[in-house]
């Protein structure tokens, strides 16, 4: 008997089977000292057979870890006689589940089965830490999450191979031994076996990208926002705490203490929903870290966002108001929660009621509890998310106002608005007041008391600049006051607060002079001070003093040094805007093209990040200097707003676009009362923010420079260096040199790279000569070197006479090149390079053409009609009562499989613009376009009875450049090669510009002038439309302009995700992405099939 010597690591009583060896188990009449596994040829009569897919005897089976022997093992062995340890059950050919459930079902009648599943995520993470103690924990977390989802996909049957913990362990062990090798390349080694299957490859890459594993990314894919200089700081004057009214030093404000009237509790239903969080730095590094979607109804509106920071965990709270509801989620969790408060908040039985709810999370020991406040009805709710209960809190302010009659409101025509100040909600107290009211109510949630402070002024707004000092703004004059109080008002003493007038004085007036500066109402004031280092860096002088940072409509940021703690005058330093925000002459089109409603929105959308020395806010596009951010020939994208980052450390401005929401509520007027942008923001942590757009899309952003540098270093470490790949790097630079006259330049026999200058042909970033990335040259010339690109602004500054001379020289060179092409001998090797690349695709396309069916309608007699002329053949049927005995002329759909009476018409519109030649070294788009044209010319040969085709091009020189005329298609390889060379030459010598829209529109109008069975217009483009200000909606309109023409776009090149973003904005089924020529036949088959189905 042959025995296996591979013993189990956990015991000496059983032996494990290896993954690829076929063994069977034999029954023995006497107990053995250990289990024996023997080969099939030794004991064929005593087998327990499990049949595999290839008819081999497979007894297998496996668990991922060493076997676990229970305490009664000896008794079980002697009683039953057999114990089977199945290793790697999930890898067996007949197994589809990652834990071997199917094989357990198959052998459960013989064995008492116990499955050892994959470890739980937290256990797997702890195990990986042991294998890779020096591997960063964030990388381990990404691996655990990604492989967990891959196993789930295997259970669902989406992928075939259930990736187990063994693969993760191997990755971690490799990273531990080779820490400088990127995670991207290590992970790719594991999945290379499945990369041959495109569908499998796409699923794997999407899953890895979802969890931030940057497979396929390059270290140069960094797309951070452009930095603009911050204006110089201005010394604005002083804030002085002067005398109050009637010459008094201070004004006393009495305070009264009351118990809170609490209604409830009421049990509420908290619904749970899964979170599909996507890491956003999979292919490109940007400020955006991650995003996910809230299950928001399309009619609902986001009205407030808040984040609680407790126990090193951040919880996001999002309040919605139509209907009133609350969403909350732990930032590191995978589940979100939803509370529907539709039946809780009061609703008016008639009239328009647009509630506005703000949310304030409380702190320890009230973790998990939040205050919800509705500003019109002044309803205050306390929601306990842990206990799932709801209380209503009734304040004295609410009791007083509720006693007033409703007719008084109608007579005044003014709707009351109540506000909640939540700067210190993490310390469990909040402040409530009514606009134009004269009292403040402090709610102490922990003690269950309120303190009402009576004031001699009517309030416009309140800022809690410190626990015991508040900044008040009077409603009519916008006069500022400073209210001071004790930190905690004892319940036994009503307490007295002090009110001081705050004067704003110009620097030239000195102290005590009554001349004042222009009064500005702050949008946001910090409740804490900058550190001494940040303060000194911001104002440019070494200083240590109390301070506050604020922002208003006239400044990017303002620092008040000495406020609010010092009695002496506080210095005011400001970084002023060139124009005020929300000016009437600034037109901002938002909310589906409708103008914003006049009036101040409720949300200022501004936060101060003290640790990073930044003021961050969201602005509408109309308030952003788009001309300074984007080149002239680039149309700014559609956005929900721009994140304006004012960095007082680096003295820079950054504007980060927030992608436009996929859906917006139709309540545009209501939206405009909430915010002047389609997104709200809140502080996420000390160096980042979170935004929530009106479609429910949550995004996390890093804005702090130190955090961004650290994250970029970690991201590049995960990618590693791709030494086996040739990369063409484009570097933007300003040459600082003037142009003279265009020329070809000298030819370098050694083909050395030349940067700048105006001597050599084939250089980059220079002037006057033929090359790439420069200015003033006659035409493009790629010598295969890294491209140093000057700015578009410098290109635009070239004098018109130089541009004209360059164009004339380029045209002469192009005509000379055409003569050379026509006179040249046939180069079989050159043509074979293109033909061999598409030979299989040509065969596939010919199969498709053979199976095409007629679609053109013919005018015939339609029989069996209820109206029309009497059909002589149906007279007898009419006598028997049949109704359909008439016939009439009409268009009849061809029968399935009937031959075509007329050929179909195809016009291929090819992009031969300069960008095809310029970026061919990056992604091979020009060669791919030439391969596609070669494929069409070869495949359609001898199919003139079914298809008549022609090929036109478009570039900066025009929109209807004839390449292959309809009556002069190439007949042999030499003619086809001439056409390919012509395409290449035109892209090299043409002027910059784009005529995609004009070329497509002209093709659609021209193709229908000739009768045909069916019309097709296919546009090959490099998706570089945004560079020339072409909006996708205009392109979509042209593609669908004529219903009898089937117009489609195939994008064969893309910088970054240009093609994907463009495809999402075009009508479904009208655009395709083919980054490989072999995909084009399948795309054409899909196009032809879709037109046949559309007629059914």
C-alpha angles and dihedrals in degrees: 000000000000114000132198116239099198099110127196114257095223102053144005096233102077140040126220125226120230119238100251103033120095114222137161136207122241128207116232128196094220128051114260126216088238139004116276128210114194135181126265096246092056100055110011093156097060102052135137098210126207110179118222128206093265094048093254118137106253122183101173146122144149156206122203097241139041113289122269115224116206122222093256093056096120093049091047093048094052093044099046102020098214138074118177119200109198115201123200096001090169091062097055113113094242095047121096102167123080094231100045097250094151095055090045088058091049098052100031091102090061103031136037096237127213116182121208104206129202112285120267116262095258092047092047090050092052091049092051090051088061092052094044110026091162096046110103112256094231088062091050090050091052091051094048092049095045096047091045090059092045090057089050090052089051090053089052091051094242092121127026104216118067103216106217136199089269091072092049091049091051091051092050093046089052092050090048092054097038106031094168094060113095123249089230094063094042092052091045090059089060094050100039091098091062096042093090089071107072095200092049091044092053092051092048095047093046091051093049092046091050090063096042101259100145100215109167094017124126126220089238094059094101114141107175121159119275115260120232124191117260113231118254116274119259127211101229101182135256142317109216128185097224137172120305128225121321092013094293118149092222141356120231118225117196121224128204127200125217138170116251115252104228123196119196151329104233122181113236134193115246110195122209125217133177121255119223099199117188124198108226100205098072098114104003133033112232137149089266112093106178143343142193139172131250116219090248122168113235092241094051124100130213108228107167141014128197136169127206120209110203132146092356090299126112121213120194120215120193121186121203127189111198093085103002107250142145131225122192135173139171105245092229096042132096097220132068131199133221131198119194109208097175092119095041106058115069117253131201116244092216138020130031117310118182107181121204117200127191124193130213120184115213126224138227128353088019095054113161094026123112136186117228117197127188110205101209102044094029090227111165120197130186111210120194105200092186098049092033092228133131129210130185117221118207115200127199089246090060092048093054096047094045091061092065116097122253094234090067090062092051092048094051093042090215125125115214118236123200122199135204123209109206105172090119100033088120086067090052101250131102138179125230129190141159120242108253087011125127104222141066125213119205114203115206102195094184097052095034093233138119128212115204116202117198116215134197091221137064113245129234099171140344131214121193098215092169138359092262101026126064131183113223126192119205115230103230106033100024087231113165123229133185116221117197125191140161114278092245123022107215117230092227092058122050089214131211127242127203125227123203130186113240113212124197111211132186117243095243096055098066124211122324097018113126097220107116137195124242110290115239125186111225119235093203135004123189117243091212135045134252117255117256090254094051092044093050091047092049100049095034098238134089106258140150114197143123110277146165130209121215142167132212139170094279101046140049089216139345128199121202108200114208096016130157103001103045122077092206119088114289119227117233120212119182140184101213127212120233088236134010122262120250094021113170093235092057108094114205118181112204140137099058093325096306120129119251118262114255116254137066115296117235094237119064091193093214132126134175119223103203097185095052095039092237141134111207126189140154118244132186116247091255090065095049126088094238092169090063093047102045130041119252094256095050121087112218113246124251107266142177087229141300126273106228111205114194106193112194091182097062095021090234138131124217129187115200116190117229109214113249116260116259090227135018132195115258090229093096097161091051089049092054092056090056101047140343089232133052093246140056128209142203136179110276099185137327094296106026147046138218123223129196118193125208091261091061097256111149118203131183118212134190113212105162111102095219092051091047092051091050093047091047091052091050091046093052090046090056091051097046123191120308099213094162094062130076110229128191109213121202114206120191114220141156113237098199090210131115126234124241116179132331120258139159095243133214121309113238108219091202093047092226117175113261121194121192123344128090105250111083131061115231095031125135134231092012136112141250097008132089110269142095134288096015137099138248096022122137097234144342124283122179115203094175099256131128109280122239104199124203118212123273089238090061090048091051090053092066108117117254094240090057091048090050093050091047091051093050092049091048092051091050091050091049093051090048090050091051090054090050091050093051093046097042123105119251109274105207095184093054093050092044089058090063098033096050091050091061102030095110091043091052090055091049091049092050090054088053092049091051091057098048116122134208118269104168115114122232127207107242142146109284109210130198093044127154092220136032134057121350112262109226091209091059100052094106089048089054092055089055092055101265112154101196097071099123136091134205140175117264148135113286123202111235117254118256110277096010116146121257117260092196130025121255118248124231128181117187112203109200127196107233096163125136093260089066090061095036096055098033088100089056102051107353094247096151093051090046090053091050090050089052091051090048090051093052093047093050097040096049094049112121091010095099091123090060103030136025113191141178133181126221132176139210132204141139088297096061149317102249108049109162113227104156114013117214094242096040108052116163115268102193143024094265092058091046091051090052089055092050091049090048091054091050093047094048092052089051099048104031124104123256118271143085133248100174094130095045093045093050094046092048092049092052092050095045099046095061093057088084122059114246142159091248138349127230129181115183119186120203108203140164092225090240092132098122091064089067097041096255111155116217092228091063091050090049091051092054094046090057098036096107117040093202092057118075102213122184138171125219115193110210098173137037138177104218110319096336093123094047093049092047093048091054091057097048124082114281113269094013098095136046137184118225112176087163124050092223088070094063098079090053089048092051090048089052090049094050092044093049092054091051091050092047090064094053 
